[in-house]
């Protein structure tokens, strides 16, 4: 039986997800799927774990062979990984292959980490979801800061705009910490009166990151390192500076130019900020994100997580040369990371989950 699907452009409280007992999709990174490039496929009912792995391997290999996928895929049943494998190159010029240890930019999937941080601070009694921005960031020049609540920030109902536009592209290297992102947000007018509409807002999650910093006394990055990555045993994840050297980090390749499609894929270095933020742009691996899903299911990160994802959940992220998708069903976990434009990861993850879903929960 198909699970009810709620598409939310937000990270709502994990307690609320638990009460709904429905599938929740969080973040951006989607896009229209061309079924000629990413066709559906099937896996026979009752297929063994080995047959599942073989079918997924064959499907993804076919997508990679025709140039529609570069990245890595993990499929697990319960806590048992059935397939962890990379395709394509993390560095085309040097012919360095993607593997199950490659660090990919995960885009807006960072928003779920920010949501977990807010949930932790709420449970510690340091905030209420009904609190205003002004209560925790006194003196801020964000418009209507005394009216916008943390709940509205989480649900993209604050009216706060985005950070990605012409000014960002021209000054990408200046965005290196929460304060630099926040200054850009504070200078913008609201897009609508708080609470009257819902529009995806990276800016709202920047404000949430600033609140995490204020209440914890740590930088956003240190808070996530200590209270999300460490607790979930994520050892290869972080919001790294783009100039920071790494042995395993994937270069993103995009066909999206400022004035339209590019004739061939080009490195996305110029489109990246100096460092990611509480709205997105961090890096992770298949194994780390799998550890994160297990920590979510078990309640390790916050007690509300235990039982919150019985109906399934999905977290997505995307930007030029970046696409990532985490799908959690009652039985399976599917993680697809790509260093190509969306929908490379989201389409592949959707096809895999679609092939598995008839058996999920049976």
C-alpha positions as CSV (number, residue, x, y, z in Angstrom):
1,X,0.0,0.0,0.0
2,X,1.4,3.4,-1.0
3,X,2.3,5.7,1.9
4,X,0.8,9.2,2.2
5,X,3.3,11.7,0.8
6,X,3.4,15.2,2.3
7,X,5.8,17.5,0.4
8,X,7.1,20.1,2.9
9,X,9.6,22.8,2.1
10,X,10.7,22.7,5.7
11,X,12.1,20.8,8.5
12,X,9.3,20.6,11.0
13,X,9.8,19.5,14.5
14,X,10.5,15.8,14.8
15,X,7.8,15.5,17.3
16,X,5.3,16.8,14.8
17,X,6.5,14.3,12.2
18,X,6.0,11.5,14.8
19,X,2.4,12.6,15.4
20,X,1.6,12.7,11.6
21,X,3.1,9.2,11.0
22,X,3.4,10.1,7.3
23,X,6.2,10.4,4.8
24,X,7.9,13.8,4.8
25,X,10.2,15.2,2.2
26,X,12.5,18.0,3.2
27,X,14.7,20.4,1.3
28,X,15.3,21.3,-2.3
29,X,17.2,19.6,-5.1
30,X,14.4,18.3,-7.2
31,X,13.5,19.0,-10.7
32,X,11.6,17.6,-13.6
33,X,12.5,14.0,-14.4
34,X,13.0,12.9,-18.0
35,X,11.9,9.3,-17.9
36,X,13.9,8.6,-21.1
37,X,17.0,9.4,-19.1
38,X,15.9,8.0,-15.8
39,X,13.3,5.3,-16.5
40,X,11.6,3.3,-13.9
41,X,12.7,-0.3,-13.3
42,X,11.4,-3.2,-11.2
43,X,12.7,-5.7,-8.7
44,X,10.8,-9.0,-8.4
45,X,8.8,-9.5,-5.3
46,X,10.7,-11.7,-2.9
47,X,14.1,-10.9,-4.4
48,X,17.0,-11.8,-2.2
49,X,19.3,-9.1,-0.9
50,X,21.9,-10.1,-3.4
51,X,19.4,-9.8,-6.2
52,X,18.3,-6.4,-5.0
53,X,21.9,-5.2,-5.0
54,X,22.5,-6.6,-8.5
55,X,19.4,-5.0,-9.9
56,X,20.2,-1.6,-8.5
57,X,23.9,-1.9,-9.6
58,X,22.8,-2.7,-13.1
59,X,20.3,0.2,-13.2
60,X,22.8,2.9,-11.9
61,X,25.6,1.5,-14.1
62,X,23.3,2.0,-17.1
63,X,22.6,5.6,-16.1
64,X,26.3,6.3,-15.7
65,X,27.2,4.7,-19.0
66,X,25.1,7.1,-20.9
67,X,26.3,10.2,-19.0
68,X,23.3,10.8,-16.8
69,X,24.8,9.9,-13.4
70,X,28.1,10.4,-11.5
71,X,28.1,9.8,-7.8
72,X,27.6,7.1,-5.2
73,X,24.7,4.9,-4.0
74,X,23.9,3.1,-0.8
75,X,20.9,0.8,-0.4
76,X,20.3,-0.8,3.0
77,X,17.7,-3.1,4.4
78,X,17.3,-2.3,8.1
79,X,20.8,-1.8,9.4
80,X,22.4,-4.0,6.7
81,X,23.9,-2.3,3.6
82,X,23.2,-4.3,0.4
83,X,25.1,-2.0,-2.0
84,X,27.6,0.8,-1.5
85,X,29.3,1.9,-4.7
86,X,30.5,4.8,-6.7
87,X,30.3,5.7,-10.4
88,X,32.0,8.3,-12.5
89,X,34.7,10.7,-11.3
90,X,35.1,12.9,-8.3
91,X,37.9,14.7,-10.3
92,X,37.5,14.3,-14.1
93,X,40.8,15.9,-15.0
94,X,42.7,13.6,-12.8
95,X,40.5,10.5,-13.5
96,X,39.9,10.0,-9.7
97,X,36.8,7.8,-9.3
98,X,33.9,8.3,-7.0
99,X,33.8,5.7,-4.2
100,X,31.7,4.9,-1.2
101,X,34.1,7.2,0.8
102,X,33.8,10.2,-1.5
103,X,32.6,13.4,0.2
104,X,29.8,15.1,-1.8
105,X,28.3,18.5,-1.4
106,X,24.8,17.7,0.0
107,X,23.1,21.1,-0.5
108,X,20.0,21.6,1.5
109,X,20.2,18.3,3.4
110,X,22.1,20.5,6.0
111,X,18.7,21.9,6.8
112,X,17.7,18.7,8.6
113,X,20.8,19.0,10.8
114,X,19.7,22.6,11.6
115,X,16.2,21.2,12.4
116,X,17.7,18.7,14.8
117,X,19.8,21.4,16.5
118,X,16.6,23.5,17.1
119,X,14.8,20.4,18.4
120,X,17.7,19.7,20.8
121,X,17.7,23.3,22.1
122,X,13.9,23.3,22.5
123,X,14.1,20.1,24.6
124,X,16.9,21.6,26.7
125,X,14.5,24.5,27.5
126,X,16.5,27.1,25.7
127,X,13.8,28.1,23.2
128,X,10.2,27.7,22.3
129,X,9.0,27.3,18.7
130,X,6.7,30.3,19.4
131,X,9.6,32.6,20.3
132,X,10.3,35.5,18.0
133,X,13.6,36.1,16.3
134,X,14.0,39.3,18.3
135,X,13.8,37.4,21.6
136,X,17.0,35.5,20.8
137,X,18.7,38.0,18.4
138,X,18.1,41.3,20.1
139,X,19.2,44.3,18.0
140,X,18.9,42.4,14.7
141,X,17.8,44.5,11.8
142,X,15.8,41.7,10.1
143,X,12.4,43.2,9.2
144,X,9.6,42.2,11.6
145,X,12.0,40.3,13.8
146,X,9.6,40.8,16.7
147,X,6.8,39.0,14.7
148,X,8.6,36.1,13.0
149,X,8.6,32.9,15.1
150,X,11.0,30.0,15.0
151,X,8.2,27.8,13.9
152,X,7.7,30.1,10.9
153,X,11.4,29.9,10.1
154,X,11.3,26.1,10.1
155,X,8.2,26.0,7.9
156,X,9.3,28.6,5.4
157,X,6.4,30.9,6.5
158,X,8.5,33.8,7.7
159,X,8.6,35.9,4.6
160,X,12.4,36.1,4.7
161,X,13.9,35.9,1.3
162,X,16.8,34.0,-0.2
163,X,20.5,34.6,-0.4
164,X,21.2,33.2,-3.8
165,X,21.0,35.7,-6.6
166,X,23.2,38.2,-8.5
167,X,24.7,39.6,-5.4
168,X,25.7,36.2,-4.1
169,X,27.3,35.2,-7.4
170,X,29.3,38.4,-7.5
171,X,30.5,38.0,-3.8
172,X,30.4,34.2,-3.2
173,X,33.8,34.2,-1.6
174,X,32.7,36.6,1.1
175,X,30.2,34.1,2.6
176,X,32.3,32.2,5.1
177,X,30.4,32.3,8.4
178,X,26.9,32.8,9.8
179,X,27.4,36.5,10.4
180,X,28.3,37.2,6.8
181,X,25.2,35.3,5.6
182,X,23.0,37.0,8.2
183,X,24.1,40.5,7.1
184,X,22.9,39.7,3.6
185,X,19.5,38.5,4.9
186,X,19.0,41.5,7.2
187,X,19.4,43.9,4.2
188,X,16.5,42.4,2.3
189,X,12.8,43.3,2.6
190,X,10.3,40.6,3.5
191,X,8.6,38.8,0.6
192,X,5.3,38.6,2.4
193,X,3.8,39.3,5.9
194,X,5.0,36.6,8.3
195,X,2.6,33.6,8.5
196,X,0.5,34.5,5.5
197,X,2.3,32.3,2.9
198,X,4.9,29.6,2.4
199,X,7.9,30.1,0.1
200,X,11.1,28.2,0.3
201,X,13.7,30.3,2.1
202,X,17.3,29.6,2.6
203,X,17.5,32.8,4.5
204,X,15.2,31.5,7.2
205,X,17.6,28.7,7.9
206,X,20.5,31.2,8.1
207,X,18.5,32.9,10.9
208,X,18.0,29.5,12.6
209,X,21.7,29.0,12.5
210,X,22.3,32.3,14.1
211,X,19.9,31.4,16.9
212,X,21.7,28.1,17.4
213,X,24.9,30.1,17.8
214,X,23.4,32.6,20.3
215,X,21.8,29.9,22.5
216,X,24.7,27.4,22.5
217,X,27.7,29.8,22.7
218,X,29.3,27.9,19.9
219,X,29.7,28.6,16.2
220,X,27.0,26.8,14.2
221,X,29.7,24.5,12.7
222,X,31.0,23.5,16.1
223,X,27.5,22.9,17.4
224,X,26.7,20.5,14.6
225,X,30.1,18.8,14.8
226,X,29.6,18.1,18.5
227,X,25.8,17.5,18.7
228,X,24.9,15.9,15.4
229,X,28.0,14.5,13.6
230,X,29.7,13.2,16.7
231,X,26.5,11.7,18.3
232,X,25.6,10.1,15.0
233,X,29.2,8.8,14.4
234,X,29.6,10.8,11.2
235,X,33.4,11.1,10.9
236,X,33.8,12.5,7.4
237,X,31.2,15.3,7.3
238,X,31.5,19.0,7.7
239,X,31.1,22.5,6.2
240,X,34.5,22.8,4.8
241,X,36.0,25.9,3.2
242,X,36.0,25.4,-0.6
243,X,39.7,26.1,-0.7
244,X,40.4,23.5,2.0
245,X,42.3,20.5,0.6
246,X,40.8,17.1,0.9
247,X,41.8,13.7,-0.4
248,X,38.2,12.5,-1.1
249,X,36.1,15.5,-1.9
250,X,34.1,15.5,-5.2
251,X,34.3,18.4,-7.6
252,X,30.8,19.4,-8.8
253,X,30.2,19.5,-12.6
254,X,27.3,21.7,-13.9
255,X,25.7,22.5,-17.2
256,X,23.9,25.5,-15.6
257,X,25.4,28.9,-16.5
258,X,24.3,32.4,-15.3
259,X,22.8,33.0,-18.8
260,X,21.5,29.6,-19.6
261,X,22.6,26.0,-20.3
262,X,26.2,25.3,-20.9
263,X,27.3,23.2,-23.9
264,X,29.2,20.8,-21.6
265,X,29.7,20.2,-17.9
266,X,32.0,22.7,-16.1
267,X,33.5,22.7,-12.6
268,X,31.1,24.6,-10.2
269,X,33.9,26.1,-8.0
270,X,33.0,29.7,-8.9
271,X,29.3,29.1,-7.8
272,X,30.2,27.9,-4.3
273,X,30.4,30.2,-1.2
274,X,33.6,30.2,0.8
275,X,31.9,27.9,3.2
276,X,28.5,26.3,3.5
277,X,25.9,27.4,6.1
278,X,23.0,26.3,8.2
279,X,20.9,26.4,5.1
280,X,23.1,24.0,3.1
281,X,26.4,23.4,1.3
282,X,28.1,21.0,3.7
283,X,29.7,17.7,2.7
284,X,29.1,14.1,3.6
285,X,29.5,10.5,2.5
286,X,27.2,7.5,2.0
287,X,28.3,5.9,5.2
288,X,28.0,9.1,7.3
289,X,24.5,9.8,6.0
290,X,23.5,6.1,6.7
291,X,24.8,6.6,10.3
292,X,22.7,9.7,10.5
293,X,19.5,7.9,9.4
294,X,20.1,5.2,12.0
295,X,20.7,7.9,14.7
296,X,17.4,9.5,13.7
297,X,15.4,6.2,13.8
298,X,16.9,5.3,17.2
299,X,16.3,8.6,18.9
300,X,20.1,9.1,19.5
301,X,20.0,12.7,18.3
302,X,16.7,13.6,20.0
303,X,14.1,11.4,21.7
304,X,11.4,12.7,19.3
305,X,13.3,11.0,16.4
306,X,12.4,7.5,17.8
307,X,9.3,6.5,15.9
308,X,9.1,9.8,14.0
309,X,10.0,8.2,10.7
310,X,7.9,5.0,10.7
311,X,6.0,6.3,7.7
312,X,9.2,7.2,5.9
313,X,11.1,10.4,5.2
314,X,13.2,12.0,2.5
315,X,15.8,14.7,2.5
316,X,17.0,16.4,-0.7
317,X,19.5,19.0,-1.7
318,X,20.6,20.5,-5.0
319,X,22.5,23.4,-6.7
320,X,24.7,23.6,-9.8
321,X,26.8,20.5,-9.8
322,X,25.2,19.3,-6.6
323,X,22.4,16.8,-6.0
324,X,21.7,14.5,-3.0
325,X,18.8,12.4,-1.8
326,X,18.2,10.4,1.3
327,X,15.1,8.2,1.3
328,X,13.9,6.3,4.4
329,X,11.1,3.7,4.1
330,X,10.0,1.4,6.9
331,X,12.2,-1.3,5.5
332,X,14.9,0.3,3.3
333,X,17.3,3.3,3.3
334,X,18.4,4.6,-0.1
335,X,21.1,7.3,-0.3
336,X,22.2,8.8,-3.6
337,X,24.8,11.5,-3.9
338,X,25.9,13.1,-7.2
339,X,28.3,15.7,-8.4
340,X,26.0,16.4,-11.4
341,X,23.1,18.8,-11.5
342,X,19.7,17.7,-10.3
343,X,17.8,15.5,-10.9
344,X,20.8,13.1,-11.2
345,X,20.5,11.9,-7.5
346,X,16.8,12.5,-6.9
347,X,15.7,10.7,-10.1
348,X,18.0,7.7,-9.4
349,X,16.8,7.6,-5.8
350,X,13.2,7.8,-6.9
351,X,13.6,5.0,-9.3
352,X,15.3,2.8,-6.7
353,X,12.7,3.5,-4.1
354,X,9.9,2.9,-6.6
355,X,11.3,-0.5,-7.4
356,X,11.6,-1.3,-3.6
357,X,8.5,0.3,-2.3
358,X,6.0,-2.4,-3.2
359,X,7.9,-4.6,-0.6
360,X,8.5,-1.8,1.9
361,X,6.5,-2.6,5.1
362,X,5.0,-5.9,3.8
